[in-house]
Amino acid sequence: MSVTAPKGFVASGGSAGIKAGGVPDVAIVATEDGKAVPAAGVFTANLAAAAPVQVSRLHLELTGGRAAGVILTSGNANAATGEPGRAAAKSLCAQTAQGIGAAPEEILVCQTGLIGIPFPLEEAGPRVRPIVDGRSAAPESAACAARAIMTTDTKPKTALVQADGFRVGAMAKGAAMLAPHMATMLALCTTDAAVDPGTLGSALRAAVDASFNSMTVDGCTSTNDTVLVLASGRAATPSLAALTDALRQACGSLAEQMVDDAEGATKVAHIRVTGAASDGAAHVAARKVADSMLVQCSLNGEDPYWGRVVSELGSAGVAFDMERVSVAYGGVVVCARGVAATHDAAAVAIHMGGRHVEILCDLGLGDGAAAVLGTDLGYGYIDENRTTS
């Protein structure tokens, strides 16, 4: 049920002609009664932020962190489209608002697809209202919404967390341009927790840091990255810690699904760094390893070439001592104190042959620890991205 599982939410999905062939390309998620509720968002760090990011930021500011619904479109990023792009995003909000009985500024907008192409508002605009009118709380409606936001994704991405007295439902899209500080990804969470906008925002930011900001596919940060959450207030009032944990679980599940579905990937890499001078240093080091094309190529070739890993750790810009570092694949230590360690090569080969590969790096300097999800660099990624996609 994902986004309609928490009490007080409805959804729908359909085609507005943004994509060819009647493929679903518009999703609506709204409050059941059309009333604005506490909302929060985390957006791309890219300074070339797309029109929908600009409009959603503005609407959250105008409403003091409240929203009655979200319209999400796929097939056109509406990025690098200037004032006409902003006007198109606002128009989508206005049409959605009219359909659910809300004010235009109470609607948030997310868009994903190709950059630099004018959004086809004249064609898509008139087809939005029937999709809005088709919203319901049925599981099928939530499923339609999740499918409508897909681009190069091969499957919908949804999550549901049953917490103590409240629920968090979520859906997302994302398969490439995935990097810490988010990616070519859209994620929408709903919860029936009773919470104010400030607390909701704090919980979302912490959840994003522990999930979407701890994954990478290609080190690229998109123009459209958006994570939103709406809270209907129909259930219990959780503590900040409980709300954060539930959102973290939902976002963490979506992040893992994104990496697992990454374009052309054959491996999901779990890069864990311990023994760093601080947690922040550990995260920087883990990200450096995960983003390394040489390490990604080794993963694709199922080659436990730990020398590449150590090289990335040493150039990550954090405290490092070659004579203290160790590296293990799947728990089997292959490098100890900076030099090759005698190990069970057959066990490592079996681990490298699996879908999930764990690389544990111990810097031997402190208590800092962090983990980053990554992938290998597969032929399919190059095929997908060697032309406009």
N, C-alpha and C positions, 0 to 999 in steps of 0.2 A: 504493500500500500504506500510505502514511502511518504511522500509529502502530504497525503491526505489521512495518514494514520493518526497524527495528533488531532485532538478534537478542535473543530472550528475552521477547517480548511477545505477548499474545493479546488479542482484542477481540470484542465482540458488540454487537448493537443489536436493540431490539424494542419492543413496545407493552405498557405496564402500565396503560393506561386513564386516564392523566393527561390526555391529549388525547382528544377525541371521535373516533369513527370508526376506531379501530384504527391511528391514525397513530403511527409510531415515536416514542417519548418517553423511552426509557432506553438509555444506552450504558454498556458495561463495558469498561475497559482494565485488564489485570492482567499480572503477571509469569507466564511460562509455567509455572513450578513452584510458584506461590503463595507464594514466599518474599519477604520484605521486602527492598528494595534502597534505596540512597540516593535521597532525594527532596527537593524544595524547592518553595516556592510564593511567589508575589507576589499580594497581595490588595488589594481596594478600599481607597481612602483615606476612603471614606464612613463616618462614625461610626454610621450606621444599618445596619451590616453585617448581612447575612442569616444565618439559622441555619447553612446549609452552610459559610459563611465562618468562622463561629465554631468549628464542629466541626472543620473541616480544620486551622485554626490550632492548636487544642488537640491534635489527633492528631499533628501534626508535632512539637509540643513534647514530648509524652509519649514518642515513639519516638526522639527525637534526630535527626529528619530522615530517616526511613525509611518506606517504604510498599510494600505488596504489590499495591495496585490502587486504582482510582478508579471510583466510580459517578457518572454524570452524568445528570440528568433535565431535561426541558424541558416547558413548559406551565404551570408553577407555580413562582414564585421562592422560595417558602417564606421570605419576608421579611416582617418586621413580624408575626410569628406567635407570638412569645413562647416560653415553655417548651415547649408542645406542638410547636412548629416544631423546636426543638432535639432533642426526643425523636424526632421523625420522621426527622430527618437521621441521628441515631445509629442508629436502627433500620435504615435503608437500609444503613448501613455494616456493621452486624452481620449482616444477611442476605447481603450480598455476601461478607463474611469467611467465613461458614459455607460458602458455595458453593465458595470457592477454597482453603479450608483455612488461613486466616490469622486473626490476632487482630483484633477490631473496630477497635482503635486503629491498625491498620496499613492501614486503608482511608480514603481521602479522598473527599470528596463535593462535587460542583458541581451547582447547580440554577439554572434560569433560567425566566422567564415573568412572570406577573402578580404584583404585590406586594399583600400584605395579605389574601390568601385562604388559609385553612387548607389544608395539604397533605393530599390524600386518601389517607392511609396505609392505611386499612382496605381500600380498593379496590386500590391499587397494590402494597402490600406483598407479598401472596401471589403476584403475577405477576412479581416480580423474579427469583426463583430460577431459573425456566426460561431467562431471558435470560442469567443468569450461567453456567448450565450449557451454553449454546450457544456459548461463546467458542472462538475458534480463531485461528491465525496467518494464515489465508487473507486475501488482499486483499479479498475480498467482505465479510468480517467487519469489517475496518477501515472499509470504505465504509458499511456499515450503521450503525456507531457514529457516523460523521461526520454521517449524515443524521438520526439520532435526536436530536441536540442542537440542531437548527435550530428557530427560532421564526419571526420575520418574514424570515429569510434566504430568498433565492430559490434558493440552491444551496449544497451542502456546501463547506467550506473546508479544504483539506488542503495539506501541504507535505512535502517530503522533501529532505534535504541529505546528499549523499555527501561526507564530509570525509576527511581523511588517516587511514585506519585505523579509522574509526567512522562511524556514521550518526546523524542526527537525523530523526525522523518527527514530524509534528504535525497536529492538527486543531483547529478553532475554530468558534465561532458568534459572530455579531455583525452588526447592521445599523443600530442606532440607539442613543441614549444612549452615544455614543462620544466620549470626550474624553481629553486627556492625563491621566495617572494612571488609565488604562484606562477601561472603559466597560461597557455591558451586553454583556459579552463573557465567554466561557469559552474557554480555550485549554489544551490538554494536549500536552506534548512528551514523547517517549520517545527515549532514546539507549542504544546499547550500549557507550558509553564507560565505562571503568573510572575512577571518580572518587569522592571522598569527599563527604559531604553539604555540608560547608562550602564547598568549591570549587564544587560544583554550584550552590549558592545564590548565590554571588558572580557566577558566569557568567550565571545567569538574570536577576538584577537588572540587570546591565549590558545584557543583550539586550533586556529589557523597556523600559528607558529609551530605547534607540535605535530602538524599533519602536512598540509599543502606546502608550507615553507620548509619542510624536511624531505622533499622529493625532488628529483631532477631526471629528465630524459636527455635533454640536449643543451641545457644551460641557457636557453632562450626565454626571455620574459615578454609576454604578449602585450598588446595594446588594450586588450579587453578584459583581462582577468577580473573576476568579480566573485565574491562569496557573500551571500546575503542570508539573513535569518529573520523570520517573523515569529512573534509570540502571541498566541491568541488569549492567554490568561484563563483558559477554561479548566485548568487543573491546579496542582499544588504549587506553592511558592518554594522553590528549592534554594539551598545555599549557593553562593557564587561558586564554590568548589564543586558541588554536585552538578550544577548547570554546565560548568566548564568541562567537566569530565564527560558528560553525556554528549556535548557538542564535539569534543575531541574524539570520542569513539566513532561518531557518525562521519566526521571529516576524515578521520584516519582510515576508515573503511573505504571511503570514496577515493582517497589518495592511492591506496593499494590497488584498487580496481583500475585507476588510470594508468599506473605504471605497468600493471599486468597486461593492459590493452595497448601499450605504447606502440606507435607505428614501427613495424618491422622487428620488434624486439623478440628475442628468443629466451632471454634470461631476465629475471627480476633480481637485482643485486641489493643486498642488505649490507650497507657499509657502516660499521660500528667502530667508533674511535673511543678508547678509554685512556686513562693515564695522562690526559692533557692538563695544561696549567689551569684551564677553566672550561666550563661547559661551552662557552662561546668559541673558545679556541678549538675545542673538539669538533664543533659543528663546521667551522671553517675548513678544518682538515678533512673531515668526512666528505664535505661537498667537493673539495678539490679532487679527491680520489674518484668520486662518483661522476664528476664532469669530464674526467680525462678520457679523451678519445682513444689513447693507447690502452688504458685499462679496459675500456669498453670493448675494444677489438680483442683483447685477450679473453674477455668473458665470452665473446661470440665464438672464439676458437677453442674454448674450454681449456685454456692454457693458464695454469697458476703461476704466472710470471710476476712474482712478488717484487722484483726489482723495480718495475714500473710503479707499483704502489708506494714503495719507500721513496722513490724519486718525487712523487706528487706530495707526499707528506713533508718532505724536506723543503719543498718550494711553496708551501701553503701560506707562508708568512706568519706562522705561529711558532712558539718555542719548540725546539726540536734538538735531540741529541742522538746521533746515529748509533751510539753504543748502548742505547737504552731501548730502542724500538724493537717490537716484535710484530709479526704478521701471521695470521692463521686463516686457513680456508676451511670452513665447516668445522671449526674446532681443532683442526690439525695444524700445529705450529710448523711453518716452513721457513721462518726467519726469526732468529733469537739474538738479541743484542747486536742487531745490525748485520748479521752474517747468516749464511745458509744453515739451516738446522736439519739434522737427520730426521726423516719422517716417513710415514706410510704413504708412499706415492699412489698406491692403488686406491686407498681410502679417499685421497684428495681427488683422484680422477673420477670416482663415483660421484662425489659431491659436485664437482664441476659439470657433470653430465646432466644434472637435474635442472628443473625449471628455476628454482630459487637457489641463489648462491650467497653465502655469507662470508664477508671479508672482515675479520676482526683485527684492528690495529691498536696496539698498546704502546703509547709514547713513553710510558715509564717516568712521567714527570710530576704527576699530581692526581687529583681526584676528578678532573673534568671528563665528562662523557657525553656523547651525542650519537645519533644514528640518522642516516640519510638513505632513502630509497632511490635506487637508480636502475639502469638497464644496460644491456650490451648495445653495441652498434651493429645492427643487422643490415643485410642487403635491402630489405624491404623499406627501411627508413630512407635510404638514398633514392630508391625508386619512387617513393611517395613525394619526396621533396626536391628532386632535381629539376622539376618544372613548377610553375605556379600551382599551389595546392593549399 
